[in-house]
Amino acid sequence: MPKVKLTIRESKCRCGYFTAGQEFIVEDLCPPICHELWNSIYPSVYALLNGGCLDRGEGKAKQFDAECPDEGRVSIHGEVIEE
């Protein structure tokens, strides 16, 4: 079963939850990230966990980039990793 690696690319989180370079592996449960960010990326994570590809530029890929809904204070990258 694929896993999704989430990497914090940039963080200006006013709650101090994240630092740049932090990584989380998602298998089936929500990682320890704030609900606002998780809520905004969950559809992409779910699609990747279930074998989907996402629109990325002119093509499709098993990865995504997103920003926190709180004025983009946190930038995150998600990608499929297979073990």
C-alpha positions as CSV (number, residue, x, y, z in Angstrom):
1,M,0.0,0.0,0.0
2,P,1.4,3.4,-0.9
3,K,2.2,6.0,1.8
4,V,2.3,9.8,1.4
5,K,5.2,11.8,2.7
6,L,4.4,15.3,3.7
7,T,7.2,17.8,3.9
8,I,6.9,21.3,5.3
9,R,8.7,23.5,2.8
10,E,8.2,26.9,4.5
11,S,6.6,27.9,7.8
12,K,5.5,31.1,9.3
13,C,3.0,29.3,11.5
14,R,1.8,31.7,14.2
15,C,1.1,28.8,16.5
16,G,4.6,27.4,16.1
17,Y,3.5,23.9,15.1
18,F,5.8,23.5,12.1
19,T,9.3,24.1,11.0
20,A,10.7,24.0,7.5
21,G,12.0,20.5,6.6
22,Q,9.7,18.7,9.0
23,E,8.3,15.4,7.5
24,F,5.3,13.3,8.2
25,I,4.4,9.9,6.8
26,V,0.7,9.2,6.2
27,E,-0.5,5.6,6.0
28,D,-4.0,5.6,7.3
29,L,-4.3,8.0,10.2
30,C,-4.1,11.8,10.3
31,P,-0.5,12.9,11.2
32,P,0.0,15.4,14.0
33,I,-0.7,18.5,12.0
34,C,-3.3,21.3,12.7
35,H,-6.8,20.7,11.6
36,E,-7.0,23.6,9.2
37,L,-4.0,22.4,7.2
38,W,-5.1,18.8,7.3
39,N,-8.6,19.8,6.2
40,S,-7.3,21.5,3.1
41,I,-4.8,18.8,2.0
42,Y,-6.9,15.7,2.9
43,P,-8.6,15.3,-0.5
44,S,-5.2,15.1,-2.2
45,V,-3.7,12.8,0.4
46,Y,-6.7,10.5,0.2
47,A,-6.5,10.3,-3.6
48,L,-2.8,9.5,-3.5
49,L,-3.2,6.8,-0.8
50,N,-5.8,5.2,-3.1
51,G,-3.6,5.1,-6.2
52,G,-4.8,8.3,-7.8
53,C,-2.8,10.9,-9.7
54,L,-3.4,14.6,-9.4
55,D,-3.3,17.4,-12.0
56,R,0.1,19.1,-11.9
57,G,0.8,21.8,-14.5
58,E,0.3,20.3,-17.9
59,G,0.3,16.7,-16.7
60,K,-0.5,14.4,-13.8
61,A,1.7,13.3,-10.9
62,K,1.6,11.5,-7.6
63,Q,2.4,14.6,-5.7
64,F,1.0,18.0,-4.8
65,D,1.9,21.4,-3.3
66,A,-0.4,23.3,-1.0
67,E,-0.5,26.2,1.4
68,C,-2.2,26.7,4.7
69,P,-5.6,28.4,4.5
70,D,-4.4,30.9,7.0
71,E,-2.9,33.3,4.4
72,G,-0.5,30.6,3.2
73,R,1.6,30.7,6.3
74,V,2.7,27.1,5.8
75,S,3.7,25.6,2.5
76,I,3.6,21.8,2.2
77,H,4.6,19.2,-0.4
78,G,3.0,15.8,-0.5
79,E,4.3,12.8,-2.5
80,V,3.8,9.1,-2.8
81,I,6.4,6.9,-1.4
82,E,6.3,3.1,-1.9
83,E,8.2,0.7,0.3
